[in-house]
Amino acid sequence: MMNRVRAALGRTAGQPPTPPPPVTLRTRNLNASERVEVFVQQFEKLNGKVVRVRSRSDAGTAVRDLMNGQMAVASNSPFLHECGVANLAGVRTGFTSRDELRAACAEAAFGITSADHALAETGTLVLISSPREARLISLLPPAHIAVIAASTILSDLDELLKRSPEPAKVSSSTVFITGPSRTADIEQILVRGVHGPGEIHAVIVEGEE
């Protein structure tokens, strides 16, 4: 059988394969404001909820309002500290023990992270796993709040791959979050929150201060 396949391809036994074609990346040319607008549209199409603010301090206020007095676990992202999230009542952060982090995430109503990037075309958050951004915080609590700077929003996945062509050299894991967790595996009935948070919010900081 393999001989027939080789003959059909015009090849002989032991012949080395031809080089693969070059990778072609095509990025949408969106300006900064267009990236934000497209991201918001796509994020909301996926049942995500967006809050747009002008400053870091406003972001902290927005997170406090979303928490509504409930408990939350926040990542060690410096951007969250700049926004004052780490100092909000009910927020636990600064974890260095994996077991303590897991226990806290299991009890928290919200997991709060930043994001290394966001993709406008698909409304996707991109979190590169590190001590600053533990994966568990965005996956275990029932609701996820991502606080991001508008400047981190890229046009699409191709632009991300142009900026980071070898992500495995940066981290062992990159998390792509596109809307709340959802599945229709059982009788084609859509259920949210099965494999991760069933509710997701993006707080976008559009100002520089």
C-alpha positions in Angstrom: 0.0 0.0 0.0 2.8 2.4 1.0 4.5 1.8 -2.4 1.3 2.8 -4.2 1.1 6.0 -2.1 4.7 6.8 -2.9 4.2 6.1 -6.6 1.1 8.4 -6.6 3.2 11.2 -5.1 6.0 10.6 -7.5 8.4 9.6 -4.7 10.8 6.7 -4.0 11.5 4.7 -0.9 14.0 6.5 1.4 13.6 9.9 -0.4 13.7 12.7 2.2 10.6 14.9 2.5 10.5 18.3 0.8 10.7 21.3 3.1 7.4 22.6 4.5 6.0 25.8 3.0 6.8 29.0 4.8 4.4 30.1 7.5 2.3 33.1 6.4 0.9 35.4 9.0 -1.7 38.0 8.0 -2.5 40.7 10.5 -5.4 43.0 10.4 -4.3 46.6 10.3 -6.4 48.1 13.2 -5.4 51.3 15.0 -5.5 51.5 18.8 -9.1 52.7 19.1 -10.4 50.1 16.5 -8.7 47.3 18.5 -10.6 48.3 21.6 -13.9 48.6 19.8 -13.6 45.3 18.0 -12.5 43.5 21.2 -15.5 44.8 23.1 -17.9 43.8 20.3 -16.4 40.2 20.1 -16.1 39.8 23.9 -19.8 40.8 24.5 -20.9 38.5 21.7 -19.5 35.7 23.8 -21.5 36.8 26.9 -18.6 38.6 28.4 -19.2 41.9 30.2 -17.0 44.9 29.7 -16.4 48.0 31.8 -14.3 50.7 30.2 -12.5 53.2 32.5 -10.1 56.1 32.0 -7.6 55.5 34.8 -6.0 52.8 37.0 -7.8 54.1 40.1 -11.1 53.9 38.2 -10.3 50.3 37.4 -9.9 49.5 41.1 -13.3 51.1 41.8 -14.9 49.1 39.0 -13.5 45.8 40.4 -14.8 46.7 43.8 -18.3 47.3 42.4 -18.2 44.0 40.5 -17.2 42.2 43.7 -20.1 43.7 45.6 -18.7 42.7 48.9 -17.8 39.1 48.0 -14.4 37.5 48.4 -11.8 37.4 45.6 -8.4 36.1 44.8 -6.1 38.3 42.8 -2.9 37.4 40.9 0.4 38.9 41.6 0.3 41.1 38.5 2.0 44.5 39.0 -0.7 46.1 37.0 -3.3 45.0 39.5 -1.3 46.6 42.3 -1.1 49.8 40.2 -4.9 49.7 39.9 -5.3 49.3 43.7 -7.0 45.9 43.4 -4.6 44.2 45.8 -5.7 46.7 48.5 -9.5 46.2 48.1 -11.5 44.8 51.0 -12.1 41.1 50.5 -9.2 40.5 48.0 -6.5 38.0 48.9 -3.3 38.1 46.9 0.5 37.6 47.2 0.4 33.8 47.4 3.6 31.8 47.1 2.3 28.5 48.3 0.4 26.4 45.6 -1.7 24.7 48.2 -2.8 27.9 49.8 -3.6 29.4 46.4 -5.7 26.4 45.5 -7.7 26.5 48.8 -8.3 30.2 48.4 -9.5 29.9 44.8 -11.9 27.1 45.8 -13.5 29.5 48.3 -13.4 32.7 46.3 -16.4 34.1 44.3 -14.0 35.9 41.9 -10.6 35.3 40.4 -9.0 38.6 39.4 -6.1 38.7 36.9 -4.6 41.0 34.4 -3.7 39.7 30.9 -0.4 39.8 28.9 -2.4 40.4 25.7 -5.9 40.4 24.3 -7.0 39.6 20.8 -9.5 41.9 19.2 -10.6 39.7 16.4 -11.9 36.9 18.7 -12.4 38.7 22.0 -9.8 36.6 23.6 -7.7 37.1 26.7 -4.1 35.8 26.7 -2.5 34.9 30.0 1.1 33.7 30.0 1.5 31.5 33.1 4.0 32.7 35.6 4.4 33.5 39.3 2.7 36.8 38.4 -0.3 35.1 36.7 -1.2 31.7 38.2 -3.5 29.8 35.9 -5.7 28.6 38.7 -7.0 32.1 39.4 -8.6 32.4 36.0 -9.9 28.9 36.0 -11.2 27.8 39.4 -13.4 30.6 40.9 -16.9 30.8 39.4 -16.4 34.3 38.0 -13.3 35.9 36.4 -12.4 39.6 36.3 -9.6 40.6 33.9 -8.1 44.1 34.3 -6.2 45.0 31.2 -4.6 48.1 29.6 -6.0 49.1 26.2 -2.5 49.1 24.9 -2.2 45.3 25.4 -5.0 44.6 22.9 -3.6 43.2 19.6 -5.5 42.8 16.3 -5.4 39.0 16.1 -3.6 35.8 16.8 -1.2 36.4 13.9 0.0 39.6 15.5 0.6 37.8 18.8 2.6 35.1 17.0 4.7 37.8 15.3 5.5 39.3 18.6 6.1 36.0 20.4 7.0 33.4 17.7 8.4 30.9 20.3 6.0 31.1 23.3 7.4 27.9 24.9 10.6 29.8 25.6 8.7 32.3 27.7 6.5 29.9 29.7 5.4 26.3 29.8 1.7 27.4 29.4 -0.3 30.1 27.8 -4.0 30.3 28.5 -6.4 31.6 25.8 -9.7 32.6 27.3 -12.5 33.3 24.9 -15.7 33.9 26.8 -17.2 32.1 29.8 -16.6 28.3 30.0 -19.3 26.5 28.2 -20.0 23.0 26.8 -22.8 21.2 25.0 -21.3 17.7 25.3 -24.4 16.3 27.1 -27.4 16.0 24.8 -26.3 19.2 23.0 -27.6 21.4 25.8 -25.4 24.4 26.4 -24.2 24.7 30.0 -21.9 27.4 31.2 -19.3 27.1 34.0 -18.5 23.5 33.7 -14.8 23.6 32.9 -14.1 27.1 34.2 -15.8 30.3 35.2 -19.3 30.7 34.0 -19.0 34.5 34.2 -16.3 36.7 32.8 -15.7 40.5 33.0 -13.1 42.7 31.3 -12.2 46.0 32.9 -10.3 48.0 30.1 -8.1 50.9 31.2 -8.1 53.3 28.3 -6.0 56.0 29.9 -2.3 56.0 30.8 -2.6 57.1 34.4 
